Amino acid sequence: MTAILLLAAALGLSWLVSWRLTGRVLSWLRQRAILDHPNDRSSHAIPTRAAAAGASC
């Protein structure tokens, strides 16, 4: 039972840290207007913020 609670706490903490860092990274990208511009191989048609997924790693 203790191992399950420890695992749940670790997962919850990692989710919280990733969520918080993603928000901070997005805010930083918005302030600096850092965008990923689409090209022929892109899956998006309009410029989008780049590198926000880095916080979850």
C-alpha positions in Angstrom: 0.0 0.0 0.0 2.8 2.4 0.8 4.5 1.8 -2.6 1.2 2.7 -4.3 0.9 5.9 -2.4 4.5 6.8 -3.1 4.0 6.1 -6.8 0.9 8.3 -6.9 2.7 11.1 -5.1 5.6 10.9 -7.5 3.3 10.9 -10.5 1.3 13.8 -9.1 4.4 15.8 -8.4 5.8 15.3 -11.8 2.5 16.3 -13.4 2.4 19.4 -11.3 6.0 20.4 -12.2 5.4 19.8 -15.9 2.2 21.8 -15.9 3.8 24.7 -14.1 7.0 24.7 -16.3 4.9 24.5 -19.5 3.0 27.6 -18.5 6.2 29.5 -17.7 7.8 28.4 -21.0 4.7 29.4 -23.0 4.7 32.8 -21.3 8.4 33.3 -22.1 7.8 32.3 -25.7 4.9 34.7 -26.0 7.0 37.6 -24.6 9.7 37.0 -27.1 7.5 36.1 -30.0 9.4 32.9 -30.7 7.4 31.0 -33.3 7.8 27.9 -35.4 6.9 28.9 -38.9 5.4 26.1 -41.1 7.0 24.6 -44.1 6.0 22.0 -46.7 6.5 19.1 -44.2 4.8 20.8 -41.2 1.5 19.5 -39.7 0.4 23.1 -38.9 -0.6 25.9 -41.3 -0.1 28.9 -39.1 3.0 29.9 -36.9 2.8 28.3 -33.5 4.9 28.6 -30.3 8.0 26.5 -30.4 9.6 24.5 -27.7 6.8 24.3 -25.1 7.0 20.6 -24.9 10.5 20.9 -23.5 9.1 21.5 -20.0 7.4 18.1 -20.0 10.7 16.3 -20.6 
